[in-house]
Amino acid sequence: MPKKLLALATAAVLVCIDQVVKGLVMENLRDSGIGKMEVIPGLLEFAYLENTGAAFGLFGGMTWVITLLTALVALGLAGVLVFYKKHSAFSFFSATLLLAGGVGNLIDRILRGYVVDFIHITFFPYIFNVADCFVTIGAILLVCHYLYVMRSEGKALKEPPPQEDGSL
């Protein structure tokens, strides 16, 4: 299987995982009325939250704008996966994770009008989900791709060719 097809298939599998986990959260935390479950006391809990905004609840209530932007970015990322010619392992995995996270949350916005968030690290004030983890890791890998691959290629292009001094 070509790398590009493998990346798209991996993104699809990650979207499915995200949606299954969110379904379990809705069934076990929302529908049961529990709402919150301590997983590791003092460190990690699952707390059901309906997020109508973007990351960290920013732009709450602007679901349709965020949905449109997310759809455009997802299409762009799919294009990057397929058409970008200078992929490194960082860029392939980065685009795959960014696409999976974006599409996972896009599905929530389209089907529910909000994103299901549930992961709460107790010393961190925000609640997030699996798709958000994909986006965060993908963004970190994208920065790594830029810093280590793109910049090194740029330096190679800017360095003057070695000078010949005429000696044998």
C-alpha positions in Angstrom: 0.0 0.0 0.0 1.5 3.4 -1.0 2.4 5.7 1.9 -0.2 8.3 1.0 -3.0 5.7 1.0 -1.7 4.3 4.2 -1.8 7.7 5.8 -5.4 8.3 4.7 -6.4 4.9 6.0 -4.7 5.5 9.3 -6.5 8.8 9.6 -9.8 7.0 9.0 -9.0 4.4 11.7 -8.1 7.2 14.2 -11.4 9.0 13.4 -13.3 5.7 14.1 -11.4 5.3 17.4 -12.2 8.9 18.4 -15.9 8.4 17.6 -16.2 5.1 19.4 -14.5 6.5 22.5 -16.9 9.6 22.4 -19.8 7.2 22.1 -18.7 5.3 25.1 -18.3 8.5 27.1 -21.8 9.7 26.1 -23.3 6.3 27.1 -21.4 5.9 30.4 -21.1 9.5 31.6 -23.9 11.5 30.0 -26.7 9.0 29.6 -26.1 7.3 32.9 -26.2 10.7 34.7 -22.8 10.2 36.3 -21.2 13.1 34.4 -17.8 12.6 36.0 -15.6 9.7 36.9 -12.3 9.8 38.7 -9.7 7.6 36.9 -6.5 8.4 38.8 -7.3 10.3 42.0 -5.8 13.8 42.1 -4.6 13.5 38.5 -7.1 12.3 35.9 -10.8 12.3 35.6 -13.4 11.8 32.8 -15.9 14.7 32.9 -18.5 15.0 30.2 -18.6 18.4 28.5 -20.4 19.6 25.4 -18.1 22.2 23.8 -19.7 24.5 21.3 -16.5 26.4 20.7 -13.0 25.6 19.5 -10.0 24.6 21.5 -10.4 25.4 25.3 -14.0 26.6 24.6 -12.8 29.7 22.7 -15.4 31.1 20.3 -18.3 29.3 22.1 -21.6 29.3 20.2 -19.8 29.8 16.8 -20.2 26.2 15.8 -21.1 26.8 12.1 -18.0 29.1 11.6 -15.7 26.6 13.3 -17.4 23.7 11.3 -16.7 25.5 8.0 -13.1 26.3 8.9 -12.5 22.8 10.1 -13.9 21.3 6.9 -11.7 23.6 4.8 -8.6 22.7 6.8 -9.4 19.0 6.7 -9.7 19.2 2.9 -6.4 21.1 2.8 -4.7 18.5 5.0 -6.0 15.7 2.8 -4.5 17.5 -0.2 -1.2 17.9 1.6 -1.1 14.1 2.3 -1.8 13.3 -1.3 0.1 16.1 -3.3 3.0 17.3 -1.1 6.2 16.0 -2.6 8.7 16.4 0.2 7.2 14.3 3.0 9.3 13.2 5.9 8.1 10.8 8.6 7.2 13.9 10.6 5.1 15.5 7.9 3.2 12.2 7.0 2.4 11.5 10.6 1.7 15.1 11.4 -0.8 15.5 8.6 -2.4 12.2 9.4 -3.0 13.1 13.0 -4.1 16.7 12.2 -6.6 15.3 9.7 -7.9 12.6 12.0 -8.4 15.1 14.9 -10.0 17.7 12.8 -12.4 15.2 11.1 -13.2 13.6 14.5 -14.3 16.9 16.0 -16.0 17.9 12.7 -18.2 14.9 12.8 -19.3 15.9 16.3 -20.1 19.5 15.2 -22.1 18.3 12.2 -24.0 15.5 14.0 -24.5 17.0 17.5 -23.8 20.8 17.2 -21.0 20.4 19.8 -17.8 18.5 20.4 -17.8 15.9 23.2 -14.9 16.6 25.6 -14.2 14.4 28.6 -10.5 14.2 29.5 -9.6 16.3 32.4 -6.1 16.5 33.9 -7.0 17.9 37.3 -4.1 20.4 37.5 -5.0 21.7 34.0 -8.3 23.8 33.8 -9.5 22.5 30.5 -11.3 19.4 29.3 -10.4 17.9 26.0 -10.9 14.7 23.9 -8.9 12.1 21.9 -9.2 14.1 18.7 -7.7 17.1 20.5 -4.8 14.9 21.4 -4.3 13.9 17.8 -4.3 17.6 16.8 -1.8 18.6 19.5 0.6 15.8 18.7 0.2 16.5 15.0 1.0 20.1 15.5 4.1 19.3 17.5 5.3 16.9 14.8 4.6 19.6 12.2 6.9 22.0 14.1 9.5 19.2 14.3 9.2 18.7 10.5 9.7 22.4 9.9 12.6 22.7 12.4 14.5 19.6 11.4 13.6 18.9 7.8 12.5 22.1 6.1 15.2 24.2 7.8 18.0 21.8 7.0 16.9 21.6 3.3 16.8 25.4 3.3 20.3 25.6 4.7 21.5 23.1 2.1 20.1 25.3 -0.7 21.6 28.5 0.7 25.2 27.2 1.3 27.5 28.1 -1.5 29.2 25.2 -3.4 32.7 24.4 -2.2 35.4 26.5 -3.8 38.2 24.9 -5.8 41.5 26.3 -4.9 43.4 24.9 -7.9 45.5 22.5 -5.8 45.7 18.8 -6.5 
